[in-house]
Amino acid sequence: IPLLPKQTLERWFKNHTPHQNAGTSGKVFFFNDEFTNYNDSEAGIAAIELLEHLGYTVEIPEHHESARTHLSKGFVREAKEIINENLRLLGDQITAEIPLVGLEPSAILTFRDEALDLCDDDSAKTISPNCLMLEEFLAREIEAGKISSESFTNEPKTIHLHGHCFQKALAGITASETALALPKNYTVKIIPSACCGMAGSFGYEKEHFEVSNQIGELVLFPAVRDAKKDDLIAAPGTSCRHQIQDGTQRTALHPAQILHTALRA
């Protein structure tokens, strides 16, 4: 079972000092989902520092968890309550100009999938187009000319990208590929994998452990093992990253971490 970090992202954010560039390009709201806050705070820190370095003020609005864990286990009534409360709290704050940006695909994309069916009014329809994975936001800003390769290293690097199942189904992996290829000499190779085999808590459950690893061994694990030692493994999904670590002993990184490391000083 994944170890917890020394501090939550929420605690780090309250004590951190924003980068001097923050606010020169715009503002985003950051969705501090339950996975990023408690399990992968390092990825969250990298994302916030990346956004601030690139000129964006980052604010974490008041909200609850995403309800993803409730939905995955069939607690739909509880999920409905959480989703409607989040919609009430976020309200009119989320706009095309100030989107809600998240790291974990299964969490942020809840606003573009289940929330549309479970909301009590039309609020989900209003904000859902403006709830974006980090890579979607970066790709949008790249296209708008607000972000360029000049902010990043020129050193060559090869990245092997494994897309999350929710991402593939609802958003696609093109934005992740675009964002990771922003540094001039970064080459992104798509791993032609399906599910990593973890599927939330599925792979941690004793009765599913063997089949979980068999799924990983179909394409993902061999591709990761075949990657050169100096190559990077990218996986937007938290469960995918843990599955790769456990199945291959290779560390997979969120695209935010890769791009944060690639920033020029």
N, C-alpha and C positions, 0 to 999 in steps of 0.2 A: 504494500500500500504506500502511496507517495508520502514522503515526509512533508511536514509543514515548514514554511520559511520562518525566519526569526521574527518578522513583523508583517502585518497585513499591508496591503497597498494603501488602504484608507489611512492607517497611522503614518506611513511614510509621507503621503501626500500632504497631510496636515502640517508636517514639519519641514517640508522642502522649500527651497527658494527657487522661484521660476527663473529660467534662462533669460538673459538680457534681451534676446531676440523675440521673446514671447509677446504677441500682440501686434507685430508688424505686418502680419499677413491675414489675420482673422482670428476666429474663435471657434472652438469645438467643445461640446459636452462629451465627457468620457463615461461610458457605461461600465462601472466597476462591478462586473458580474461576480458571482460567488466563486467561480473557479480562479479568475484572475486575482481576486482579493485575498483568498485564503491559500491557494495552492501554487499559483504562478505569479506572485507579486513581482518577481524579477522581470518578467515579460511586461508587466504593467508599467513598471518604472522606466524600462527602456522605451516603451511607446510614448509615455508622457514627455520624457526628456527629448525624444526624437521630434515630436510635434512642436515643442517649445523652441528647440534649436532651429526648426524650419520656419518659425515665425508665428506660431499659433498659441493663443492663450487657451489653456486647458482648464476646464472647470468640471468637477464631479457633482452633478445635481443630486438632490435627495431622491433616492429610489430604493426599492427592495430587490431581492434576488430575481433572477430571470424567470423562475418557475420551471426551468428545464428539468431539474431533478424530479419534480412532482409529475410532470408530463411523462417522463420516461418510465415511471412506475405506475402510471394509470390514475394518479390522484388529480383528476381533471377539475373537480369542484374547487379544490384548494388552489390549483393553478389559475383558474378563472379569477378567483379573488385577488391573487397576487398581481396578475396581469392588469386587471381593472384599476387596482390601486396605483400601479406604476404609471398607467395612462393618465390617471388623475394628477399624480405628482408632476409628471413631465409636461402635461398639458400643452400650452401654446409655446413653450420654450424651444421645442425642437422645430427647426425650420430648414429650408434649403440653404440658407446663409449660415446657420449655426446648427449643424447636424449632430446626431448622437452617434458616437464612434465607439466600437467595441472590438475586443480581441478574440474572444471565444465565439466561433461561428454559431454553435448551437444555442448560445445565449442571445446575442444581438439579433440573430435572424428570427428569433421567436416573435419579434415585433412585425416581421414581414410574412409570418406564416400563421401560427396558432392564434395570435392576438387578433387577427382579422375575424376569426370565427368565435372567439370567446369574449370579445369586448361587448359591453352593454350599450354602446352608442357607436358613433362613427369616428371616434377619436383615433383609433388604430389606423383607419384609412388615411387620416390626415398626416400622421407622423411616420408611418411605415416607409414611405419612399425616402425619408431622411434619416433612417437608421442604417448605418453603414459599417461594414467591416473596415478595419483600419486601412487595409490595402485598397479597398474601393474608394475610400476618401483620398488616399494618396494618388491613385490613378486619375481621379477626377481633377485634382489640383495640378498634376503633371500636364494633363490635357489643356488646362486653363493657363498654363505657363507660369504658375505660381511657385512651382518646385522644379529644380533642374539638377542635372548631374554635378554641377559646380559645387554643390554642398557636400559631395562625397569623394571618397578616395578614387584614385585612378588604378590602384593595384588590381591585378586580375584575380578572379575567384570563380569557381564553378559551384553552383548550388543545385541540389537535387530536391525537387519540390513534391511533397505528397499532400494532396488536397483532402480536406475534411468532407465527410459524406453530406452534411447539411449544406456546406459551401457548394459542393458539386450540384446538389439538387436545386438550390434556391438562388445562388449567385454566380456560380461558375468559378473557375480558377484563373481566368485571364487577368483579373486585377492583381492577384498575388504575383503572377508572373511579371506583369508590368512594373509593379513596385520594386520587386527584387532585382530587376534588370536596370534600375535607374542608375546606379553607379556605372560609369562608362565601360569598364572591362569586366563586368559581372555577367556570366553566362548561366542561364537558368535552364535546367533539364527537367522535364515533367516525368515523374515516376508513373507509369501506366497502371497504377494500383486501383483496386476497388476499396472496400472497407479495410481498415487496419486490423480489425478483429476485436478491438476493445469495446466499442459501442457503449460508451458511458461506463457503467459499472459491470457490464456483462462479462468482460474478460477477467475481472477480479473475483468473480463467483466461482467456487470450487467446481461446480458441475459443468461450467462452461470453459474452464481454463484450457483444456486440451483443444477444443474446436477453435477457440480464440487464437491460439498459436498456429493452428493449421491454416487459418485464414491469412494470418500475417506472412506465413511461409509461401503463399501462392505467388506473390509478386514483390510485396513491399520489403520484406526482410532480405531476400537475395539481392535486390537492387541497392539497398543500403550497405550491405556487406561488400558489394562490388565497387562501391564508390571509393575513390582514393582518400587516403588519410587526411589530406589537406582540403578536400572538398567539404562543403557544408551541407547539412541536411535540414531542410525547412519544412515545418508542419504547423499550420495555423491552429489546429485542434489540440487541446490539452490532453485528451485521452490518446490521441495519435502519438504525441511526443512521448508519453509514458510507455506506450506499447513498444515504440521503437527502441527506447532505452532498455526495457526489460528483455526484448526479443533479440537485440543485436549488440547491446552494450555500446551503441553509438549515441551521442547526445544530439537530439533534434532541437532546433531552435524555432521560436516564432519569428516570422518575417520582421517584426518590430526589433527584435534583438539583433538580427543580422544587419539591418539598416542603421541601427543605433551605433553599432561597432564600426560601420563604414563611414560615419560622419567625419568630415575634416575637423581638426581641432579649432 
